[in-house]
Each structure stands twice: as C-alpha cells, then as structure tokens.
Amino acid sequence: MTRYLYPAPSPTEITPRDIYFGRRAFLAGAVGLAAAGQAGTRQASAATLDARPGPFGTSEPLTPREDVTHYNNFYEFGLDKGDPARLSDSFRPRPWTLRIDGAVARPLTIDLDTLMKDHAIESRVYRMRCVEAWSMVIPWDGIPLADILRLADIQSSAKYVAFRSVLRPEEMPGQRGGAGSIDWPYVEGLRLDEAMHPLTLLAVGLYGETLPNQNGAPLRLVVPWKYGFKGIKSITRISLVERMPPTTWNRLAPDEYGFYANVNPGVDHPRWSQASERVIGSGGFFGERRQDTRMFNGYGEQVAQLYQGMDLRRNY
C-alpha cells in the first residue's frame, strides 16, 4: 500500500498527549458549569482499537497524548481548554447510531460498533491547526468518510454534506444556555468533493484507543487542511444536500468564520494574525515555540486543486 508523507512538523512541534485532551470551549453559556464540575474528572476507560497503518502520515513527531487530551475546544462542555476533560465524565458515548439521509437512494441508520466491525480502521497522523493560531500533530484512528457515504448511494443532486452533533444538555453543561450561547446542536458542512477526498476521516480513536469524551467521542470529523472548528464532534447525523448548509461558527460570526475555513496564512482573523502558530507541547525555558503557518496546513499538494479558480481571500 502506498504511504503518503506530508510536510512534517519538527519534534518540538508535537503537542503532548495530556494537553490535547483538554481544550474546547468558548461561547457556550456558563450556567450550570459549576454544578457540573462536581462530577469529578473520572473518564470512561478507553478500549484498544484494531487499527492498521493507513496510507497517509507524516514524519513529524507526535504531540504528547496528555496535551492532546487536556487542551481542547469542545464548547458543549465549558469555556476553558481544560473543561472538556474535567466536565465530560457524565457523557455516554455508547450505544451510538449514525443517521445518513438526504439526497441518497438508501437512507441508513447505522450502529457505530457494527460500522467499526464492518470497516477497516486506519491509523493516520495528521497535523491540526486551530483558528486560534495553535497547532498539534495527532495520530487519529478512523474510517475514510467517503467509504461511509457510499453506503447510502449518493444521488447526483447532492452537492454538499451537512453534519449535526448530539444534543444532550443533561450531559453537556455547555449546552444549557446563557448569554451569547451557541444555537445548539453544533452543525458543520463540507462541499461534496471535500467530503469525498481521501484525506477526510471520520475518527473513532486516537493513539490507538477509542476517542475520549473530551476529544469528540465516539465519532468526529477530521479534515486536516482546514481549521479545527470544522472538525465537528459527537456526530449523530450526516445529510447529503443540494445547497450550502449552515455552519455554527459562520452563523454566529460570519465576518470571522467562513464556510470553507481552509488554513491560509495570508488571511488574518479580524482580531489576530494567522501568519504563525503556537506549537502546543513544545514548551521549554522560553515557552512554547512558534512556527510559520503553512497554506492548507501543509496539504496543498493534495487539496489545492479543489479550489482552482476560487478567490481564497473572499472564500475564507
């Protein structure tokens, strides 16, 4: 099997495992977070996955698992990077089903465990770049999204793919409202050709184990050439549609977060530069290292053709 290597981060760029498992929260209401904090920090035991090496990887060093699992944006669980690891103990990722519908000939409701038994799980090391200008290198385990979408027999009218996350405010304290809260559930979208690209992955694990709650258990999207907020977590529904679907961040702040969200160092966020990024887990005596941001997060050779003729400053 051919294995493709992409421009790799240096060893100092790798985010430690602990930091990654704890960062994802910003606009969810703060109401109920204090009470939820009493649930403690216990996490469900991770199960080892029977994953095989996939065709995509990198020679760059991995971010330590502690960083990957404790530096997270998962606004459904809180406002701080450490809240997802601290407040997600009550979330139950099993049993779980995934609905695929819309412009398909065979709408499906699939049990996740059955899906994982019927499809080979691949291990892929991808660079991840957050719109907040920090980065990690993460070993994901998952199934190519294209393989799953083909099960439903996509119709010719489908042009986009819409994703919907779970809505469980009783288990997710960030979904309980508050001033300026996100309109839950979290929704995202891709163009069909982006969704069908070989790099696009539905991840079910990382570091060879099932996804921790704080990382989007039990099923999340990974699109490595886009900013991390495109990676919707805890997915329950995927719909094939004819028109560009609404997405949470574009709906919330359209002047800051476009539909495409391709990593582009030449297009700054209105409130900060995207020219460089802070490498999580690279801390030393002088603090965490910064590096130049790469166009398409370093995956331009694989995906640039998807955007030929487009103004990537306008279509950000």
Sequence and secondary structure as in RCSB ss.txt:
>XXXX:A:sequence
MTRYLYPAPSPTEITPRDIYFGRRAFLAGAVGLAAAGQAGTRQASAATLDARPGPFGTSEPLTPREDVTHYNNFY
EFGLDKGDPARLSDSFRPRPWTLRIDGAVARPLTIDLDTLMKDHAIESRVYRMRCVEAWSMVIPWDGIPLADILR
LADIQSSAKYVAFRSVLRPEEMPGQRGGAGSIDWPYVEGLRLDEAMHPLTLLAVGLYGETLPNQNGAPLRLVVPW
KYGFKGIKSITRISLVERMPPTTWNRLAPDEYGFYANVNPGVDHPRWSQASERVIGSGGFFGERRQDTRMFNGYG
EQVAQLYQGMDLRRNY
>XXXX:A:secstr
   EEE    GGG   HHHHTT B SSS  TTHHHHHTT S      B  EEE SEEESS    HHHHTTS B G
GG SSTTHHHHH TT    S EEEEEESBSS EEEEHHHHHHHS EEEEEEEEE TTSEEEEEEEEEEEHHHHHG
GG B TT  EEEEEE   TTT GGGG  TT   SS EEEEEHHHHTSTT EEEEEETTEE  GGGTTT EEE TT
B GGGS  SEEEEEEESS    HHHHH TTT  SS B  TTS BTTB  SEEEETT   TT S EEE  GGGGTH
HHHGGGGTT  TTT  
